[in-house]
């Protein structure tokens, strides 16, 4: 897993966490990756990628479905703000 900044982590269970998106420390690569981290086994698993790379977004897990919305992509000011899921 690359070094990330501004990725989002949401708890699924006592030992399971979903990590989505993010941007690298050089601010030149935005990620569309989704991982599940198991803190009991200290293992991380890559899941299917998001349709749109993003950072500073919101995520919620409801009834077995992960919803990711908003955030930013490359661009100036308001043009970089995403309004999609």
DACOR-V941913 format. One record per residue. RES is the residue in one letter. SS is DSSP state (a for helix, b for strand, c for the rest). PSI is psi as a letter, one per 30 degrees, with the letter a starting at -180 (none if undefined). NEAR is the number of other C-alpha atoms within 10 Angstrom. Layout:
res = <RES;RES>
ss = <SS;SS>
psi = <PSI;PSI>
near = <NEAR;NEAR>
This chain:
res = <X;X;X;X;X;X;X;X;X;X;X;X;X;X;X;X;X;X;X;X;X;X;X;X;X;X;X;X;X;X;X;X;X;X;X;X;X;X;X;X;X;X;X;X;X;X;X;X;X;X;X;X;X;X;X;X;X;X;X;X;X;X;X;X;X;X;X;X;X;X;X;X;X;X;X;X;X;X;X;X;X;X;X;X;X>
ss = <c;c;c;c;b;c;c;b;b;b;b;c;c;c;c;b;b;b;b;b;c;c;b;c;c;c;c;c;c;b;c;c;c;b;b;b;b;b;c;c;c;c;b;b;b;b;c;c;c;c;c;c;c;c;b;c;c;b;b;b;b;b;c;c;b;b;b;b;b;c;c;b;c;c;c;c;a;a;a;a;b;c;c;c;c>
psi = <k;l;k;l;k;h;l;k;k;k;k;e;l;e;g;k;k;k;k;k;a;l;k;l;f;f;h;g;j;k;k;g;l;k;l;k;k;j;f;e;f;h;l;k;k;k;a;k;l;l;f;k;k;l;l;h;a;k;l;k;j;k;h;g;k;k;k;k;l;a;a;l;a;k;l;k;b;f;f;f;k;k;g;l;none>
near = <8;7;9;18;16;16;21;19;18;15;14;16;9;9;12;16;18;23;19;27;26;27;23;16;11;8;11;8;15;21;20;17;20;20;18;19;20;17;12;9;9;8;10;16;11;13;13;9;14;16;11;17;20;29;26;18;20;17;17;14;13;9;5;7;8;11;12;20;17;16;19;22;20;16;9;8;8;8;10;13;18;19;10;10;14>
